[in-house]
Amino acid sequence: MLAAVIFWVGTRDQSAPTQAPAKTADVASADEDDTTESATKSEDVAVSGNTPSERSEPLPGAAQPGAASAAADFAPPARSEIPDDEFGAMVRKGRDIFTDTQQHADQFVGNDLQCANCHLDEGRRPDSAPLWAAWAMYPAYRGKNKHVNDFAERIQGCFRYSMNGTPPPRGDEVLVALESYAYWLASGAPVAKNLPGRGYPELEAPEQPPSFTRGKQVFADHCALCHGSDGQGQRAADGSLAFPPLWGPRSYNWGAGMHRVNTAAGFIKANMPLGAATLSDQQAWDVARFIDSQERPQDPRFTGSVSETAEQYHGEHSMYGQTVNGVVLGQDAPPSGTAAKVNRP
């Protein structure tokens, strides 16, 4: 069984449907609102701190994992249908940036990830935050920054948090190309309709509280083969990163949506292991808890105090600021956006 848990090579075609979903969380990508509803506590890991000062509104339009449902309502245009004109050239540029962000937007990236690591099949796959389902839902109010965001600002947030980098400025060709690609993928999609398959699935609370110890075993059994026993990913023979890191200085930071255990669990359940999403809900929750209990780059909104940052920005599904096995997560986090590029091919 392939062992990719959160990230993998996103350029592979993974459009084959899986089990039909029943609920889909209203999440456009990997760095959605940081505060969520309820949380569960691990029964075997010492946890303290991180009492949220507020929580966001419940995520609407819930759905269980699986990709088949979205195809019934909408399907993005075929790759061969990109027009052969100036607009089509910008769409292709956006697709190139999306699938190989390290090569085509390196100046804005501060880790080893690609956009397509969290949005599978070139941003086409349902239940992995497909671009076609997100485009028509903006402008929208986001609890993460407490104001109405347009789609350009939404993409800028992905660079800041999930890519641990610097947002492209408005009008920059990188941002325009990504917007063009998303717009083209949404060709014919209804406006302001929460399409099935949008975002990542929202799982019901597990029968047992998510367990760091059980998650560690799930990781060893199903994930380490691709992502390495240390979670730092693995490189191909040419030096390119085949499977990106799941934690550490070259992964997503503490502000990214994927750092939340519930978001990671939904992603994992719907899409992992790569090509054969066979983990149970409990396994998905457990391994998400294990992965998101590891140190990573600091939240860009860091106030100078982990406890204050946790209270202001992090809900109960976040492990930021909590003490896990004697370590306060976030306390020793490397500064956000500062990962050196020496490991890149």
Secondary structure, DSSP 4 states (H G I P E B T S, - for coil): ----SS---TTS---S--SPPS------STT--S--S-----SSS-------S--PPPPSS---S-SHHHHHH--PPPGGGS-SSHHHHHHHHHHHHHH-HHHHSGGG--SS--GGGTSHHHHT-TTS--HHHHHTT-SEEETTTTEEE-HHHHHHHHHHTTS-S-PPPTT-HHHHHHHHHHHHHTTTPPTT---TT-S---PPPPSS---HHHHHHHHHHHTHHHH-TTSS-EE-TTS-EEE--SSSTTS--TTSGGGBHHHHHHHHHHH-STT-----HHHHHHHHHHHTTS--SPPTT--S-HHHHHHHH--TTB-TT-EETTEETTTTPPPTT---STT--
